[in-house]
Amino acid sequence: MGKVSSEFTFQRTGRTVRNRTVLAALTNKQSHEDGSLSNDERHWLTLRSKGGFGIVTTAAANVTETGRGWDGELGVWSDLHLPGLTQLAEELTKHGALSLVQLFHGGMRAPLRLTGVQPVSASENTEPGMDGVVSKELSSAEIESIIDDFSQAAKRCEQAGFCGVELHGAHSYLISQFLGPVTNRRTDEWGGTLESRATFLKRIIEAVRSSTSEEFIVGVRLSPTIRDLGISLEESLQVAEWCSQWGLDFLHISCWDIYQNKQSIEGREQTQTKWFSERLAGRIPIITTGKIWTNEDVGFAMKEGADFVGVGLAGIAHPDWPMQLMNSTDPSKPPFSIDHLQRSGLSPVFIEYMMRWKGFVADE
Ligand SMILES: Cc1cc2nc3c(=O)[nH]c(=O)nc-3n(C[C@H](O)[C@H](O)[C@H](O)COP(=O)(O)O)c2cc1C
């Protein structure tokens, strides 16, 4: 099976992970209304640790109550969440996975109808699905306060026993709203040049690093491109390079499809994974995600330079996806029966949520 089954040691922290498979962050609607962990959510994630994943990442977890993007998602904004987080970290560790919490703030994508407050962003923004509500441009003091929320949340995750955090800098949420020139039209130190637009991310990394120990892993997830926000591959490559200089432990690129999105810069066309692996040249490890399912997909991702392979849907369908790979079996593909998904540790509310993914749940 080669590289995917081999251990990896994160240089700065000295932590070792048992193989190169990653359960990517997956919102699943199973948390209690106050953001505390439910038994269903603990069960679904623990099964993935038992199933052999090297890294298990929680769903996008809210660093503030007002930055929530959906209901039924994990909270890390309060010590009230500590008991559940502690139990989850214990279970994930007991079965051998390296545990990460994905730290999230929705920014302009935190709906007023859910949070009861006007969403915030780098500038005044709106988009379809926000009921016409325009986000408020954050003041510098408010930005500092959100940076502190990220830092306190990370500290709480370490206190709960997690190995690290992944900052959600992808998919048009708050960190990417700062990175993108379309959503960040500020003229102060938080906007303008790419360096200034990346200051929010840099300051979060610094704050998280200073509130956690040297053993605590800190990574970031980025989207290589987001057209609506003006985020280009060239700029994302530069941000990735800075991340490697800012002392991050890994970069996770969210490609949606590792085969597509071939992109050309100055006439050279190659996959996004290849662009990032070439640019980072091994300085920090790369997780790549998007339509990875079979042994062949894993081989392709690694050939393009990924150090880790992340999965969403394959991990929802197969708690033991890594074990199946390592036995050289190709895990079965959708659609999946409700019975199969129940046996895979999904509660009714998560199964219902998955019906939104066309063709994933079999019509019965
Ligand atoms: C149900 C579902 C929930 C998701 N939730 C998150 C999330 O909380 N954070 C995140 O960064 N990405 C999220 N994603 C994206 C996945 O992490 C992953 O990048 C995407 O599914 C593509 O990988 P795949 O083709 O292996 O499924 C979600 C995807 C799905 C299907």
PDBQT file of the ligand as one rigid body, heavy atoms in Angstrom, charges set to zero:
ROOT
HETATM    1  C1  LIG A 401     -21.889  16.635   4.749  1.00  0.00    +0.000 C 
HETATM    2  C2  LIG A 401     -20.660  17.468   4.513  1.00  0.00    +0.000 A 
HETATM    3  C3  LIG A 401     -20.256  18.364   5.490  1.00  0.00    +0.000 A 
HETATM    4  C4  LIG A 401     -19.087  19.134   5.322  1.00  0.00    +0.000 A 
HETATM    5  N1  LIG A 401     -18.655  19.944   6.334  1.00  0.00    +0.000 NA
HETATM    6  C5  LIG A 401     -17.476  20.585   6.238  1.00  0.00    +0.000 A 
HETATM    7  C6  LIG A 401     -16.944  21.314   7.342  1.00  0.00    +0.000 A 
HETATM    8  O1  LIG A 401     -17.501  21.365   8.439  1.00  0.00    +0.000 OA
HETATM    9  N2  LIG A 401     -15.757  21.938   7.152  1.00  0.00    +0.000 N 
HETATM   10  C7  LIG A 401     -15.067  21.865   5.982  1.00  0.00    +0.000 A 
HETATM   11  O2  LIG A 401     -13.984  22.450   5.877  1.00  0.00    +0.000 OA
HETATM   12  N3  LIG A 401     -15.535  21.170   4.934  1.00  0.00    +0.000 NA
HETATM   13  C8  LIG A 401     -16.708  20.508   5.044  1.00  0.00    +0.000 A 
HETATM   14  N4  LIG A 401     -17.149  19.739   3.995  1.00  0.00    +0.000 N 
HETATM   15  C9  LIG A 401     -16.259  19.495   2.855  1.00  0.00    +0.000 C 
HETATM   16  C10 LIG A 401     -15.484  18.186   3.089  1.00  0.00    +0.000 C 
HETATM   17  O3  LIG A 401     -14.585  18.313   4.171  1.00  0.00    +0.000 OA
HETATM   18  C11 LIG A 401     -14.698  17.742   1.827  1.00  0.00    +0.000 C 
HETATM   19  O4  LIG A 401     -13.732  18.689   1.514  1.00  0.00    +0.000 OA
HETATM   20  C12 LIG A 401     -15.614  17.529   0.631  1.00  0.00    +0.000 C 
HETATM   21  O5  LIG A 401     -16.683  16.674   0.985  1.00  0.00    +0.000 OA
HETATM   22  C13 LIG A 401     -14.879  16.936  -0.569  1.00  0.00    +0.000 C 
HETATM   23  O6  LIG A 401     -14.296  15.705  -0.247  1.00  0.00    +0.000 OA
HETATM   24  P1  LIG A 401     -14.965  14.311  -0.710  1.00  0.00    +0.000 P 
HETATM   25  O7  LIG A 401     -15.068  14.355  -2.193  1.00  0.00    +0.000 OA
HETATM   26  O8  LIG A 401     -14.030  13.255  -0.196  1.00  0.00    +0.000 OA
HETATM   27  O9  LIG A 401     -16.321  14.231  -0.057  1.00  0.00    +0.000 OA
HETATM   28  C14 LIG A 401     -18.346  19.014   4.120  1.00  0.00    +0.000 A 
HETATM   29  C15 LIG A 401     -18.777  18.126   3.127  1.00  0.00    +0.000 A 
HETATM   30  C16 LIG A 401     -19.904  17.355   3.316  1.00  0.00    +0.000 A 
HETATM   31  C17 LIG A 401     -20.299  16.353   2.247  1.00  0.00    +0.000 C 
ENDROOT
TORSDOF 0
